[in-house]
Amino acid sequence: MTSALATAPPKQRASIPTPLAHLPVLERETVAALAPQPDGRFLDGTFGGGGHTLALLAASAPSGQVVALDVDPAALPRAASLAADPLVGDRITFIHGNFGDLADLRQRYQWPAFDGILFDLGLSSFQLDDPARGFAFRFEGPLDMRFNSDAGVSAAELVRDLDEASLADVIRRFGEDHRAQAIARAIVRERARSPITTTTRLAEIVSGAVGGRRGAAIHPATRTFQALRIEVNRELDVLERGVVAAIHALAPGGRLVTIAFHSLEDRLVKRVIERASASCVCPPELPICICATRPLLRRIGKPIRPDRAEQAANPRARSAIMRVAERTDVPVGDGVSLP
Ligand SMILES: C[S@@+](CC[C@H](N)C(=O)[O-])C[C@H]1O[C@@H](n2cnc3c(N)ncnc32)[C@H](O)[C@@H]1O
């Protein structure tokens, strides 16, 4: 394996999880959509536990290549252990980086165009199940939520520093929670008593503000946690940049696969793919098309969801929604312009 670690090596953890403790979602469907060939070059923009990377390497043996990105430096030891398998070896290149920076990374490493690019969004089980990462309120942990715990602003800092209106705005926009104002007010009141630094304290404050669970399908703090995580990691901005850069980075006929886990992510991906697939961007009031737009993408099939068997075997797959699109042969400069 070749690797590039842009920051200091990850802090040593008590035990390094085995590479496949995270069950890859829609693995079979991803491999079918990317249809790896033995000489194919793929980008896994969200390496995580390496499940999809491994599936792509297996399907593209003996010489297919995967560039694997993850913003979390804790993924590096998992990539290294995958590379120790003689069937993988130097067919994987791990880069510690953010797919939002894909355009710059492409330039820096001079990557040729890819035959397939995957973004399996959100969190891995390694992150969700580690109390020290602060993503889950089912156990006590520091209120962190950074994908890269070596950089950026934690959720505890946001909860400490944002004024009430900004907190409410984040919870409303990224948690789509209509009780955002009441939650923000409770956070501001409680932080004046003592700093909010743990997952469980924040969850209690949110529950106290909007009432307990009382038969609701999800815990009352779920949306607030989603909102803070999206804000901490700037997930939607990063996703938009990443998907646009991915479209530009695909070879003609190359495929883009995205797996989203909530509607904000999925709507954003859908919008960018629709725009890139457009053959007319004229204002609707014009009677005829005068734009001669040339699409960069062609949508492939309908969105795909995990079947019942996968949902039963892996409850975390339940909300997954996969989209597939194929790069046309229109050069980037001649095609529809993307944001
Ligand atoms: C759902 S997991 C991927 C699981 C992986 N497909 C597997 O089979 O093991 C998402 C991973 O993407 C990483 N990630 C999230 N946002 C990222 C970004 N903007 N750039 C790079 N990696 C990101 C997370 O750190 C996490 O490890």
Ligand as a Chemical Component Dictionary entry (heavy atoms), coordinates in Angstrom:
data_LIG
# 
_chem_comp.id                   LIG 
_chem_comp.type                 NON-POLYMER 
_chem_comp.pdbx_formal_charge   0 
_chem_comp.three_letter_code    LIG 
# 
loop_
_chem_comp_atom.comp_id 
_chem_comp_atom.atom_id 
_chem_comp_atom.alt_atom_id 
_chem_comp_atom.type_symbol 
_chem_comp_atom.charge 
_chem_comp_atom.model_Cartn_x 
_chem_comp_atom.model_Cartn_y 
_chem_comp_atom.model_Cartn_z 
_chem_comp_atom.pdbx_ordinal 
LIG C1  C1  C 0  -20.379 4.849  6.012 1  
LIG S1  S1  S 1  -18.673 4.940  6.299 2  
LIG C2  C2  C 0  -17.998 4.101  4.933 3  
LIG C3  C3  C 0  -17.959 2.632  5.125 4  
LIG C4  C4  C 0  -17.230 1.885  4.025 5  
LIG N1  N1  N 0  -17.881 2.029  2.738 6  
LIG C5  C5  C 0  -17.098 0.422  4.371 7  
LIG O1  O1  O 0  -17.592 -0.423 3.640 8  
LIG O2  O2  O -1 -16.490 0.130  5.383 9  
LIG C6  C6  C 0  -18.285 6.597  5.928 10 
LIG C7  C7  C 0  -16.812 6.933  6.061 11 
LIG O3  O3  O 0  -16.616 8.130  5.322 12 
LIG C8  C8  C 0  -15.767 8.972  6.027 13 
LIG N2  N2  N 0  -16.090 10.322 5.591 14 
LIG C9  C9  C 0  -17.172 11.065 5.897 15 
LIG N3  N3  N 0  -17.113 12.257 5.283 16 
LIG C10 C10 C 0  -15.949 12.250 4.564 17 
LIG C11 C11 C 0  -15.333 13.187 3.700 18 
LIG N4  N4  N 0  -15.889 14.366 3.474 19 
LIG N5  N5  N 0  -14.177 12.847 3.098 20 
LIG C12 C12 C 0  -13.596 11.628 3.320 21 
LIG N6  N6  N 0  -14.143 10.707 4.151 22 
LIG C13 C13 C 0  -15.314 11.005 4.743 23 
LIG C14 C14 C 0  -16.067 8.731  7.482 24 
LIG O4  O4  O 0  -14.946 9.083  8.269 25 
LIG C15 C15 C 0  -16.347 7.232  7.475 26 
LIG O5  O5  O 0  -15.183 6.516  7.759 27 
# 
loop_
_chem_comp_bond.comp_id 
_chem_comp_bond.atom_id_1 
_chem_comp_bond.atom_id_2 
_chem_comp_bond.value_order 
_chem_comp_bond.pdbx_ordinal 
LIG C1  S1  SING 1  
LIG S1  C2  SING 2  
LIG S1  C6  SING 3  
LIG C2  C3  SING 4  
LIG C3  C4  SING 5  
LIG C4  N1  SING 6  
LIG C4  C5  SING 7  
LIG C5  O1  DOUB 8  
LIG C5  O2  SING 9  
LIG C6  C7  SING 10 
LIG C7  O3  SING 11 
LIG C7  C15 SING 12 
LIG O3  C8  SING 13 
LIG C8  N2  SING 14 
LIG C8  C14 SING 15 
LIG N2  C9  SING 16 
LIG N2  C13 SING 17 
LIG C9  N3  DOUB 18 
LIG N3  C10 SING 19 
LIG C10 C11 SING 20 
LIG C10 C13 DOUB 21 
LIG C11 N4  SING 22 
LIG C11 N5  DOUB 23 
LIG N5  C12 SING 24 
LIG C12 N6  DOUB 25 
LIG N6  C13 SING 26 
LIG C14 O4  SING 27 
LIG C14 C15 SING 28 
LIG C15 O5  SING 29 
# 
